């Protein structure tokens, strides 16, 4: 046997999977509330004890352990660039692809009000960009001075115009800021190079953030680094799509991750045009892409989803699923407020489960719409043309749902349907007719944790345990 423990210390629950890589099976799973305010190892030990009881696991036979975490909000970052559609967008991609949650982003020259907002956001890292190599110097040097003379006390990564990068670094260090330098995320207008910045973000997370979050004890138990949970899921998506060492993948895909605090979307697919004649605008899209919607969690941000949907539409959708809901018997405003204040709440009635599905459907639809590209008709001197911005996901072969709503929710295939192309929004390039799967084992984070060192058995386990589900197109 080759037993590995795969741990995810989440903002609400700590989850553990035990897998046997030799047999390529899941041996058991357990979870316990994450004890963020006290010591995360309390929740970890409770989940471990539950796992031992559930499957009779002998911890002495465990070969290795891997872990991810999004506890206390995960890795929170701010991005500062020049033009929002260019350097700021490249900075956003660097943050999100590294597994961070982007809590604020600003273009052009920042002012004192913006600096105060960045300080108030209590970021773990700031990514400072601006200008192509040899391009604009003014904005990034101005923004460096503003940050240098501020109360910002988190690490700052400089990844902008290389001509002034050393000057920017010195400006910040003279005022006692901790500064790291990476190569420019947008060296040329047609080139996005976020990998060096992403690698540095992950290194800082491992060396500084895990200790700041009180996760150093958990890291000692694991015996290795703890990576951001979204990064683990993105690694799982890439492995599933592409395969490894003779084990074929399942092809292009989109992973929809609906959580209590955020809704994350991961896609692995080459960029393509809707038609050969379509005009493409904006930065080139990377094959592996991740977006995080921090306003679409079905617990912390239930009121935001409710407001975006509208009370009447929410009740109409709910009555379509739960016919017993009558006017006056259910106070939607009160329940939504309750969810946002009781983020660990797990519904036990059909009504409660249906409410979660309605919220998740809306979160999924909006999140994938934001992730996918758009195509619109425009008129030019040569007549009518199609203009595409962003990633074309129309021909994505697979869509996978992961998260608590897909493991515990009522009819989770309805949530997946909301992630697909809709004639009501024909300009949104969502997947048109993919196969759909549910991560009913809540295992994708664990597959991602195994992807680097044990890709083949991890891929086989994932393919074995993903449940294909029918979604009416």
JOTALIN-V407888 format. One record per residue. N is the residue number from 0. RES is the residue in one letter. PHI is phi in whole degrees, 0 to 359 (NA if undefined). PSI is psi in radians with two decimals (NA if undefined). Layout:
n/res/phi/psi
N/RES/PHI/PSI
N/RES/PHI/PSI
This chain:
n/res/phi/psi
0/X/NA/2.62
1/X/226/1.50
2/X/266/2.29
3/X/234/2.48
4/X/259/2.29
5/X/241/1.97
6/X/248/2.39
7/X/232/2.01
8/X/266/1.64
9/X/273/3.05
10/X/290/-0.42
11/X/246/-0.84
12/X/234/2.59
13/X/259/2.17
14/X/244/2.52
15/X/227/2.31
16/X/247/2.41
17/X/249/2.18
18/X/234/2.60
19/X/253/1.86
20/X/289/-0.51
21/X/293/-0.75
22/X/270/-0.21
23/X/59/0.91
24/X/223/2.75
25/X/269/2.14
26/X/275/-0.57
27/X/178/2.97
28/X/211/2.72
29/X/202/2.81
30/X/209/2.76
31/X/209/2.63
32/X/305/2.39
33/X/285/2.21
34/X/268/1.16
35/X/297/-0.75
36/X/287/-0.34
37/X/252/-1.26
38/X/195/2.04
39/X/298/-0.32
40/X/288/-0.32
41/X/296/-0.91
42/X/296/-0.63
43/X/297/-0.79
44/X/292/-0.60
45/X/294/-0.74
46/X/295/-0.66
47/X/296/-0.75
48/X/297/-0.70
49/X/295/-0.67
50/X/296/-0.77
51/X/299/-0.76
52/X/294/-0.67
53/X/288/-0.67
54/X/235/0.16
55/X/64/0.56
56/X/290/2.35
57/X/265/1.88
58/X/298/-0.39
59/X/292/-0.30
60/X/263/0.04
61/X/288/2.22
62/X/278/-0.70
63/X/196/2.97
64/X/221/2.54
65/X/225/2.69
66/X/212/2.64
67/X/228/2.91
68/X/204/2.50
69/X/230/0.40
70/X/300/2.55
71/X/56/0.64
72/X/92/-0.02
73/X/73/-2.64
74/X/267/1.87
75/X/263/2.25
76/X/228/2.71
77/X/244/2.48
78/X/240/2.34
79/X/233/2.18
80/X/225/-2.81
81/X/257/-1.58
82/X/280/2.22
83/X/307/-0.67
84/X/280/-0.15
85/X/240/-1.58
86/X/294/-0.63
87/X/293/-0.70
88/X/296/-0.71
89/X/297/-0.68
90/X/295/-0.72
91/X/301/-0.78
92/X/297/-0.66
93/X/297/-0.78
94/X/296/-0.89
95/X/293/-0.69
96/X/292/-0.35
97/X/273/-0.03
98/X/95/0.25
99/X/269/2.85
100/X/254/2.07
101/X/277/1.93
102/X/268/-0.33
103/X/198/2.62
104/X/214/2.41
105/X/222/2.47
106/X/249/2.90
107/X/63/-2.72
108/X/275/2.26
109/X/275/2.74
110/X/241/-3.07
111/X/297/-0.65
112/X/297/-0.73
113/X/294/-0.74
114/X/301/-0.75
115/X/297/-0.65
116/X/294/-0.67
117/X/295/-0.75
118/X/298/-0.76
119/X/295/-0.49
120/X/289/-0.25
121/X/52/0.96
122/X/290/2.72
123/X/274/-0.57
124/X/212/2.53
125/X/246/2.28
126/X/257/1.98
127/X/256/2.00
128/X/233/-3.09
129/X/145/2.19
130/X/83/2.43
131/X/286/2.93
132/X/297/2.07
133/X/86/0.03
134/X/267/-2.42
135/X/300/2.34
136/X/248/-0.42
137/X/295/-0.82
138/X/295/-0.84
139/X/292/-0.60
140/X/288/-0.67
141/X/298/-0.82
142/X/295/-0.60
143/X/297/-0.76
144/X/297/-0.70
145/X/297/-0.75
146/X/289/-0.63
147/X/299/-0.67
148/X/260/0.59
149/X/241/3.12
150/X/271/0.15
151/X/302/2.26
152/X/232/0.25
153/X/262/2.86
154/X/300/2.54
155/X/240/2.19
156/X/261/2.17
157/X/263/2.05
158/X/219/0.92
159/X/238/-2.68
160/X/314/2.01
161/X/295/-0.40
162/X/297/-0.58
163/X/245/0.16
164/X/299/-0.72
165/X/292/-0.67
166/X/297/-0.75
167/X/299/-0.78
168/X/299/-0.79
169/X/296/-0.67
170/X/302/-0.76
171/X/287/-0.75
172/X/292/-0.53
173/X/298/-0.43
174/X/259/0.30
175/X/83/0.23
176/X/280/2.56
177/X/274/2.03
178/X/237/2.43
179/X/236/2.63
180/X/239/2.36
181/X/231/2.87
182/X/292/2.79
183/X/300/2.29
184/X/288/-0.34
185/X/224/1.29
186/X/295/-0.56
187/X/225/2.80
188/X/298/-0.44
189/X/254/0.23
190/X/227/2.13
191/X/251/2.12
192/X/232/1.52
193/X/262/-0.17
194/X/299/-0.79
195/X/300/-0.72
196/X/294/-0.70
197/X/297/-0.74
198/X/298/-0.69
199/X/292/-0.68
200/X/301/-0.79
201/X/294/-0.68
202/X/297/-0.73
203/X/294/-0.70
204/X/302/-0.81
205/X/294/-0.77
206/X/277/-0.47
207/X/239/-0.81
208/X/288/-0.67
209/X/300/-0.67
210/X/290/-0.70
211/X/296/-0.52
212/X/273/0.03
213/X/78/0.40
214/X/262/0.09
215/X/295/-0.60
216/X/295/-0.70
217/X/295/-0.66
218/X/297/-0.63
219/X/297/-0.71
220/X/295/-0.73
221/X/290/-0.63
222/X/81/0.40
223/X/189/-3.08
224/X/289/2.69
225/X/252/2.15
226/X/258/2.78
227/X/299/2.37
228/X/305/-0.79
229/X/300/-0.55
230/X/295/-0.69
231/X/297/-0.75
232/X/295/-0.67
233/X/295/-0.66
234/X/295/-0.65
235/X/295/-0.72
236/X/299/-0.79
237/X/296/-0.72
238/X/296/-0.79
239/X/297/-0.70
240/X/290/-0.78
241/X/262/-0.37
242/X/78/-3.07
243/X/199/2.30
244/X/45/0.96
245/X/90/-0.19
246/X/262/1.99
247/X/289/2.59
248/X/275/-3.04
249/X/258/-0.01
250/X/99/-3.07
251/X/304/2.52
252/X/205/2.88
253/X/230/2.29
254/X/251/2.19
255/X/253/2.10
256/X/240/1.74
257/X/264/2.11
258/X/234/-3.08
259/X/283/-0.52
260/X/254/-0.57
261/X/218/2.89
262/X/238/2.10
263/X/251/2.48
264/X/234/2.27
265/X/238/2.33
266/X/228/2.53
267/X/231/1.77
268/X/192/2.41
269/X/293/2.55
270/X/290/2.49
271/X/210/2.81
272/X/269/2.60
273/X/299/-0.72
274/X/222/2.77
275/X/300/-0.43
276/X/269/-0.08
277/X/294/2.45
278/X/268/2.23
279/X/260/2.29
280/X/237/2.75
281/X/91/-3.11
282/X/291/2.63
283/X/297/2.51
284/X/270/2.45
285/X/280/2.69
286/X/295/-0.71
287/X/256/2.08
288/X/227/2.53
289/X/222/2.41
290/X/231/2.62
291/X/234/2.22
292/X/252/1.70
293/X/285/-0.07
294/X/255/0.18
295/X/237/0.43
296/X/284/2.46
297/X/277/0.08
298/X/242/-1.26
299/X/306/-0.67
300/X/246/0.44
301/X/304/-0.72
302/X/299/-0.61
303/X/293/-0.80
304/X/298/-0.76
305/X/300/-0.73
306/X/290/-0.72
307/X/296/-0.66
308/X/284/-0.70
309/X/94/2.43
310/X/301/-0.81
311/X/298/-0.78
312/X/294/-0.67
313/X/300/-0.86
314/X/294/-0.64
315/X/297/-0.79
316/X/296/-0.68
317/X/294/-0.73
318/X/293/-0.51
319/X/297/-0.45
320/X/255/-0.51
321/X/231/1.55
322/X/296/-0.32
323/X/281/-0.13
324/X/287/2.07
325/X/245/2.65
326/X/301/2.29
327/X/93/-0.33
328/X/269/-0.28
329/X/225/2.15
330/X/262/1.72
331/X/297/-0.74
332/X/302/-0.79
333/X/294/-0.73
334/X/293/-0.74
335/X/297/-0.73
336/X/297/-0.68
337/X/299/-0.76
338/X/300/-0.72
339/X/290/-0.39
340/X/260/-0.14
341/X/228/1.26
342/X/291/-0.29
343/X/268/0.09
344/X/296/2.29
345/X/241/2.00
346/X/295/2.58
347/X/238/-0.06
348/X/247/2.80
349/X/299/-0.65
350/X/297/-0.82
351/X/298/-0.71
352/X/293/-0.69
353/X/294/-0.64
354/X/299/-0.77
355/X/298/-0.69
356/X/295/-0.73
357/X/298/-0.77
358/X/297/-0.76
359/X/292/-0.66
360/X/302/-0.80
361/X/293/-0.76
362/X/299/-0.75
363/X/296/-0.80
364/X/300/-0.82
365/X/291/-0.75
366/X/296/-0.76
367/X/289/-0.60
368/X/299/-0.69
369/X/290/-0.57
370/X/285/-0.72
371/X/283/2.85
372/X/279/-3.09
373/X/226/2.75
374/X/223/2.33
375/X/220/2.72
376/X/275/2.36
377/X/225/2.80
378/X/249/2.35
379/X/229/-3.06
380/X/295/-0.34
381/X/261/0.08
382/X/111/-2.74
383/X/282/2.32
384/X/228/2.77
385/X/262/2.28
386/X/242/2.13
387/X/252/2.36
388/X/233/2.32
389/X/88/-2.92
390/X/270/2.28
391/X/274/1.94
392/X/250/0.20
393/X/305/-0.71
394/X/262/0.30
395/X/304/2.34
396/X/277/-0.44
397/X/218/2.55
398/X/231/2.25
399/X/239/2.31
400/X/257/2.28
401/X/224/2.73
402/X/121/3.00
403/X/301/-0.62
404/X/296/-0.49
405/X/273/-0.38
406/X/271/-0.69
407/X/247/-0.20
408/X/285/2.88
409/X/269/2.11
410/X/54/1.07
411/X/295/-0.28
412/X/298/-0.39
413/X/293/-0.58
414/X/293/-0.73
415/X/298/-0.66
416/X/301/-0.61
417/X/291/-0.31
418/X/274/-0.07
419/X/263/2.92
420/X/305/2.46
421/X/230/2.33
422/X/299/-0.35
423/X/287/-0.32
424/X/225/1.17
425/X/293/-0.24
426/X/279/-0.25
427/X/270/2.18
428/X/271/0.93
429/X/286/2.82
430/X/304/2.39
431/X/266/-0.81
432/X/210/1.03
433/X/275/2.89
434/X/288/2.55
435/X/238/2.46
436/X/226/2.66
437/X/242/2.28
438/X/277/1.29
439/X/288/-0.22
440/X/266/-0.07
441/X/53/0.91
442/X/247/-0.19
443/X/301/-0.67
444/X/301/-0.70
445/X/292/-0.65
446/X/297/-0.70
447/X/295/-0.65
448/X/296/-0.56
449/X/274/-0.24
450/X/300/-0.65
451/X/288/-0.76
452/X/258/-0.38
453/X/223/1.01
454/X/294/-0.68
455/X/291/-0.94
456/X/297/-0.59
457/X/298/-0.78
458/X/296/-0.72
459/X/293/-0.68
460/X/297/-0.77
461/X/298/-0.81
462/X/295/-0.55
463/X/287/-0.61
464/X/255/-0.20
465/X/293/2.32
466/X/258/2.06
467/X/287/2.43
468/X/228/2.59
469/X/275/2.24
470/X/235/2.14
471/X/291/2.15
472/X/271/NA
